[in-house]
């Protein structure tokens, strides 16, 4: 409890300054009062802004707003410090609670069940099919929504160029549902809670203080070694070991991390890499029902979708429709076919016009029995033809 904020009320300020005695509103402009405030702060070992000068009511026969303002300002400063302290303690308590829960490996079916016991966002163990099929796995539960939100990220969410693959379905990418989430800010000291990877991985380019995307690059460095936890501090310094999950909290929580997620001075923003197989993600989708969706988009330049590309469902089967299309269609159909807006009215996707104009087909897949997307394939991108694919994360509510 040593970090409880301390405030000192400095009374009778009119006795040390004639100017303030004549006009109490001058208290914050008086060099004499300023000097006295500093002396008191030094004596108690606190900052000067935690010394609150006030003037007592003594011989006054009526209310003086100039005196009331000083008292109200002192009260405001003290209550503000108290509120900040309570918020910090609640945040630290929640971090410690989530850490204990994570290490205990307790499982519940979904984030909805977890929210009944703990409303703090964090990483939790889930077992949506009750142990009868897939193994329990970890997800990040965003408890700020009702029902909670679970987002399954994967490694091909960025807009990605497709070129030089002319044969049908010759370009192929399997989606791995793996990402990272913060588990809080933790104090560091010497010896380090987690050893650094600086200077030992090609992903960690240049000086860490000026490195672009330092969190993602630290994630790549940790993932390439098969590690589960990594830490970023001081704007980019990266640390990770095989045992980081056991050591990151050895010095306790910290409130010194910056809001950019890149830690602070001797304060580590610690992240946990969370991975789920396609079967595990599918089990979660089945448990929460119809409240999941996933976005897909293909931008095309003289590149067909029908006959050359498509997305593949949880079972590895090519889906009969594109995002926003009709699942019961007889061929791959896109959102434009639903409202008659396709570039060629005789086709069911804009890209199937197959001309030298940049076009696109996009939409959300909401048919839960198909989700998650397990693979994407494209072709018809040779000899000046090309495309770009974007596959969003799978988002579920529940």
NORQUI-V470124 format. One record per residue. N is the residue number from 1. PHI is phi in degrees with one decimal (999 if undefined). OMEGA is omega in radians with two decimals (NA if undefined). D_FIRST is the distance of its C-alpha to the first C-alpha in Angstrom with 2 decimals. Layout:
BEGIN
n:phi:omega:d_first
N:PHI:OMEGA:D_FIRST
N:PHI:OMEGA:D_FIRST
END
This chain:
BEGIN
n:phi:omega:d_first
1:999:-3.09:0.00
2:-65.8:-3.07:3.81
3:-92.5:3.05:5.42
4:-62.9:-3.10:5.80
5:-64.6:-3.14:9.55
6:-111.4:3.05:11.47
7:-123.9:3.10:15.14
8:-120.9:3.06:17.94
9:-90.7:3.13:21.13
10:-97.6:-3.06:24.14
11:-93.5:3.08:26.94
12:54.7:-3.13:30.67
13:-63.5:3.13:31.02
14:-69.5:-3.11:34.72
15:-81.3:-3.11:35.14
16:-108.7:3.14:34.49
17:-143.9:3.11:36.54
18:-64.6:3.13:39.99
19:-61.3:-3.14:39.87
20:-70.1:3.09:36.75
21:-61.9:3.12:38.34
22:-77.0:-3.08:41.33
23:-145.6:-3.09:39.46
24:-58.8:-3.14:35.71
25:-68.5:-3.13:35.75
26:-89.0:-3.02:36.06
27:-59.4:-3.11:32.59
28:-87.7:3.11:31.36
29:-115.4:-3.05:34.63
30:-93.0:3.08:34.72
31:-59.8:3.14:34.38
32:-65.1:3.12:33.77
33:-66.0:3.12:30.77
34:-58.6:3.12:29.46
35:-64.0:-3.12:29.75
36:-66.3:3.11:28.03
37:-61.9:3.13:25.07
38:-64.3:3.13:24.72
39:-60.7:3.14:25.00
40:-65.9:3.12:22.22
41:-59.7:3.13:19.95
42:-63.8:-3.11:20.85
43:-64.3:-3.11:20.36
44:-95.1:-3.13:16.74
45:70.2:3.14:16.05
46:-127.3:3.10:15.61
47:-69.9:-3.11:18.07
48:-60.9:-3.13:21.15
49:-74.0:3.02:20.76
50:-100.3:3.02:17.75
51:-105.4:-3.01:20.29
52:-106.5:3.12:22.34
53:-77.8:3.09:25.86
54:-138.9:3.06:27.63
55:-119.4:-3.12:30.90
56:-73.4:2.90:31.37
57:-75.3:3.13:34.32
58:-131.9:-3.08:36.67
59:-95.0:-3.11:40.42
60:-64.2:3.13:40.44
61:-106.1:3.10:42.63
62:-146.3:-3.13:41.59
63:-66.6:3.12:38.63
64:-116.8:-3.11:38.00
65:-56.8:-3.12:36.45
66:-66.5:3.08:35.53
67:-76.9:-3.12:33.16
68:-63.3:-3.12:31.81
69:-61.6:3.12:30.98
70:-63.0:-3.14:28.74
71:-67.0:3.13:26.84
72:-64.8:3.12:26.68
73:-63.6:3.11:25.45
74:-61.3:3.13:22.58
75:-63.8:-3.14:21.68
76:-62.6:-3.13:22.06
77:-62.7:-3.10:19.75
78:-69.6:3.14:16.92
79:-67.6:3.09:17.47
80:-62.9:3.10:17.81
81:-64.2:3.14:14.43
82:-63.8:3.13:12.93
83:-63.9:3.11:15.16
84:-61.2:-3.13:14.33
85:-64.0:-3.14:10.58
86:-63.7:3.12:11.69
87:-62.0:3.12:14.36
88:-62.8:-3.13:12.32
89:-66.0:3.10:10.19
90:-65.1:3.12:13.64
91:-63.6:3.14:15.24
92:-64.5:3.12:13.03
93:-60.0:-3.14:13.49
94:-65.6:3.10:17.16
95:-60.7:-3.12:17.54
96:-66.7:3.11:16.34
97:-63.0:-3.14:18.59
98:-63.0:3.11:21.49
99:-62.4:3.14:21.16
100:-63.5:-3.13:21.41
101:-61.8:-3.12:24.30
102:-61.1:-3.10:26.09
103:-74.6:3.13:26.01
104:-78.5:-3.13:27.26
105:59.0:3.03:30.32
106:-71.6:-3.12:30.61
107:-121.4:2.98:33.38
108:-136.2:-3.04:34.50
109:-63.2:-3.05:37.61
110:-156.6:3.12:36.13
111:-66.5:3.11:33.24
112:-60.4:3.11:34.37
113:-67.7:3.12:33.61
114:-63.2:-3.09:30.22
115:-63.8:3.11:29.29
116:-68.1:-3.13:29.83
117:-106.5:-3.07:26.90
118:-152.8:-3.05:24.59
119:-92.2:-3.13:25.21
120:-91.2:3.09:23.29
121:-62.1:3.14:25.73
122:170.8:-3.13:25.88
123:-89.8:-3.10:28.13
124:-133.3:3.04:29.45
125:-84.5:3.10:32.26
126:-130.4:3.08:35.34
127:-142.9:-2.98:38.68
128:-64.6:3.13:40.88
129:-102.9:3.00:43.97
130:68.0:3.11:42.32
131:83.8:-3.11:43.07
132:-90.2:-3.10:46.78
133:-147.5:-3.09:47.24
134:-74.1:3.09:44.86
135:-72.0:3.06:41.88
136:-60.1:-3.12:38.38
137:-148.2:-3.09:36.78
138:-101.7:3.05:33.72
139:-135.7:3.02:33.59
140:-96.1:-3.14:31.20
141:-96.9:3.03:30.79
142:-88.0:-3.05:30.33
143:-83.2:-3.11:28.99
144:-76.1:3.13:29.31
145:-110.6:3.08:32.98
146:-128.2:-0.09:34.80
147:-69.3:-3.14:35.96
148:-59.3:3.14:33.65
149:-106.2:3.04:35.21
150:-120.6:3.14:35.95
151:-117.7:3.12:37.49
152:-95.5:3.13:39.39
153:-83.2:3.08:39.85
154:-141.0:-2.98:42.58
155:-93.5:3.11:43.91
156:-130.3:-3.14:46.73
157:-81.1:-3.14:45.14
158:-70.5:3.03:46.20
159:-60.3:-2.97:49.63
160:-123.8:-3.08:51.86
161:-77.5:3.04:55.38
162:-119.9:-3.08:58.26
163:-155.7:3.09:61.34
164:79.3:3.12:64.11
165:-125.7:-3.02:64.18
166:-81.6:-3.10:67.51
167:-68.2:3.13:68.06
168:-59.2:3.08:66.89
169:60.3:-3.08:63.39
170:-78.4:3.04:63.41
171:-97.2:-3.05:59.93
172:-142.1:3.07:57.31
173:-136.7:3.03:53.50
174:-91.7:-3.07:51.57
175:-90.8:3.05:48.13
176:-105.1:-3.07:45.18
177:-86.5:-3.11:42.24
178:-142.7:3.09:39.35
179:-157.5:-3.10:36.51
180:-134.1:3.14:32.85
181:-141.8:3.12:29.68
182:-70.0:3.02:26.17
183:-115.8:2.99:23.50
184:115.3:-3.12:20.67
185:-103.6:-3.03:19.07
186:-133.0:-3.13:17.83
187:-66.1:3.04:16.77
188:-119.4:3.12:19.75
189:-160.1:3.05:20.47
190:-107.2:0.02:23.44
191:-70.5:-3.04:24.94
192:-61.7:3.07:24.80
193:-65.2:3.09:23.36
194:-134.7:-3.13:26.68
195:-69.8:-3.07:29.79
196:-78.3:2.99:31.50
197:-104.7:-3.13:34.84
198:-56.7:3.12:35.71
199:81.3:-3.09:39.27
200:-126.0:-3.11:40.17
201:-145.9:-3.08:40.97
202:-68.0:3.09:43.50
203:-67.7:-3.07:41.39
204:-92.5:-3.03:38.95
205:-83.8:3.03:41.36
206:64.1:3.11:41.01
207:-75.7:-3.06:37.92
208:-63.1:-3.09:34.77
209:-70.5:-3.14:33.72
210:-118.8:-3.08:36.94
211:-71.1:3.06:37.51
212:-80.2:3.13:38.53
213:46.7:-3.04:36.95
214:-64.2:-3.13:34.54
215:-67.8:-3.12:32.74
216:-64.0:-3.12:36.11
217:-69.2:3.06:37.47
218:-67.3:3.07:34.55
219:-59.4:3.13:35.11
220:-62.2:-3.14:38.80
221:-63.8:3.13:38.10
222:-68.9:-3.11:35.86
223:-63.3:-3.12:38.28
224:-62.7:3.12:41.27
225:-96.6:-3.12:39.81
226:79.9:3.13:39.00
227:-82.5:-3.08:35.21
228:-104.1:-3.11:32.95
229:-119.9:3.00:29.73
230:-146.8:-3.08:29.51
231:-134.4:3.07:27.07
232:-125.5:3.09:27.65
233:-144.8:3.07:25.75
234:55.2:3.04:26.63
235:87.5:3.10:29.26
236:163.6:3.14:31.25
237:-57.3:-2.99:30.50
238:-112.6:3.11:31.23
239:-139.1:3.08:30.06
240:-169.5:3.05:31.15
241:-145.7:3.11:32.20
242:-66.1:-3.09:33.57
243:-107.3:-3.08:30.39
244:-58.8:3.13:27.88
245:-65.5:3.13:26.94
246:-96.4:-2.98:25.59
247:-119.1:-3.00:23.78
248:-60.4:-3.05:22.40
249:-102.7:-3.02:18.91
250:-65.0:3.14:18.65
251:-103.3:3.07:15.98
252:87.9:-3.13:13.93
253:-66.3:3.11:13.92
254:-137.0:3.05:14.29
255:-111.8:-3.01:14.80
256:-100.6:3.12:17.44
257:-78.6:3.09:20.52
258:-79.3:-3.06:23.32
259:-72.7:-3.12:24.93
260:-80.5:3.11:28.12
261:81.2:-3.07:26.80
262:-104.0:3.07:27.45
263:73.3:3.13:23.93
264:-152.7:3.11:22.71
265:-67.7:-3.08:22.36
266:50.5:3.06:21.10
267:-134.6:-3.04:19.90
268:-101.3:2.89:22.22
269:-81.7:-3.04:23.39
270:-99.6:-3.10:24.48
271:-122.3:3.06:27.56
272:-117.0:3.10:29.37
273:-83.2:-3.08:33.15
274:-114.3:-3.09:34.46
275:-129.6:3.07:38.12
276:-141.2:3.08:40.46
277:-73.9:3.09:44.20
278:-59.1:3.14:46.66
279:-65.6:3.11:47.22
280:-66.9:3.10:43.52
281:-62.1:3.13:43.27
282:-61.4:3.11:46.49
283:-63.1:3.11:45.13
284:-66.5:3.10:42.18
285:-58.1:-3.12:44.71
286:-63.4:-3.10:46.84
287:-68.9:-3.07:43.98
288:-84.1:3.04:42.89
289:88.9:-2.97:46.53
290:-97.1:-3.03:47.91
291:-100.3:3.12:44.75
292:-123.6:3.10:44.82
293:-154.3:3.12:46.52
294:-146.7:-3.05:47.14
295:-93.9:3.06:48.71
296:-142.9:-3.12:51.56
297:-145.3:3.00:53.69
298:-129.7:3.04:56.66
299:-100.5:-2.96:58.04
300:-131.5:3.01:61.60
301:-129.6:-3.08:64.35
302:56.6:-3.10:67.58
303:-131.4:-3.11:65.58
304:-78.6:2.90:66.20
305:-95.7:-3.10:63.79
306:-60.7:3.11:66.41
307:86.0:-3.08:67.97
308:-129.6:-3.07:65.71
309:-154.9:3.11:62.08
310:166.3:3.07:59.60
311:-114.5:-3.01:56.33
312:-118.7:-3.02:55.96
313:-80.7:-3.10:54.22
314:-59.1:-3.12:51.94
315:-95.3:-3.11:55.07
316:81.2:3.13:56.26
317:-95.5:3.12:59.06
318:-67.7:-3.09:60.10
319:-73.1:-3.09:59.20
320:-85.8:-3.12:62.16
321:-151.4:3.07:60.47
322:-96.9:3.11:58.33
323:-54.5:-3.11:55.13
324:88.1:-3.12:56.19
325:-89.1:-3.09:59.52
326:-94.7:-3.14:61.23
327:-61.0:-3.11:60.38
328:-96.3:-3.13:63.84
329:-67.9:-3.10:65.70
330:-84.1:3.06:68.58
331:-144.9:3.12:67.32
332:-57.1:3.14:64.16
333:-127.6:-3.03:63.70
334:-113.1:-3.10:61.17
335:-60.1:-3.10:59.68
336:-64.1:3.13:62.59
337:-71.1:-3.12:65.03
338:-77.3:3.14:63.38
339:-118.4:3.08:64.19
340:68.9:-3.08:67.24
341:-106.1:-3.11:65.71
342:-62.5:-3.09:66.36
343:-58.4:3.04:67.93
344:-120.1:-3.04:71.02
345:-62.6:3.13:71.83
346:-87.9:-3.14:73.51
347:-110.4:-3.10:70.29
348:-109.6:3.05:67.09
349:-144.3:3.11:64.65
350:-60.7:-3.10:64.60
351:-65.2:-3.12:64.52
352:-75.5:2.96:67.70
353:-67.7:2.96:69.69
354:57.5:-3.14:69.41
355:-121.6:-3.10:70.31
356:-85.8:3.07:69.30
357:-133.8:3.08:66.75
358:-69.5:3.11:63.00
359:-131.2:3.13:62.16
360:-155.1:3.00:59.33
361:-130.8:-3.07:58.63
362:-153.4:3.08:55.18
363:164.0:-3.14:53.44
364:-98.9:3.01:50.98
365:-97.2:-3.09:51.76
366:-117.5:3.14:50.65
367:-76.9:-2.95:52.85
368:-61.7:-3.08:50.26
369:-67.2:3.11:52.80
370:-93.0:-2.96:53.24
371:-83.6:0.10:49.62
372:-87.1:2.98:48.05
373:-66.3:-3.10:50.32
374:-104.4:-3.06:50.93
375:-161.2:3.00:53.28
376:-130.7:3.11:55.13
377:-137.8:3.10:58.58
378:-143.8:3.08:60.74
379:-157.9:3.11:64.02
380:54.6:3.13:66.73
381:-128.5:3.08:64.87
382:-118.2:3.06:67.49
383:61.3:3.12:69.97
384:90.2:3.08:68.14
385:-92.9:-3.12:66.43
386:-161.4:3.11:62.63
387:-159.6:3.05:59.64
388:-137.0:3.07:55.86
389:-114.0:3.03:53.77
390:-135.6:3.10:50.36
391:-123.3:-3.09:48.75
392:-77.7:3.06:45.52
393:-69.2:3.02:42.75
394:-85.7:-3.12:43.21
395:-116.9:3.10:41.09
396:-127.1:3.07:40.70
397:-115.0:3.14:39.15
398:144.2:NA:38.08
END
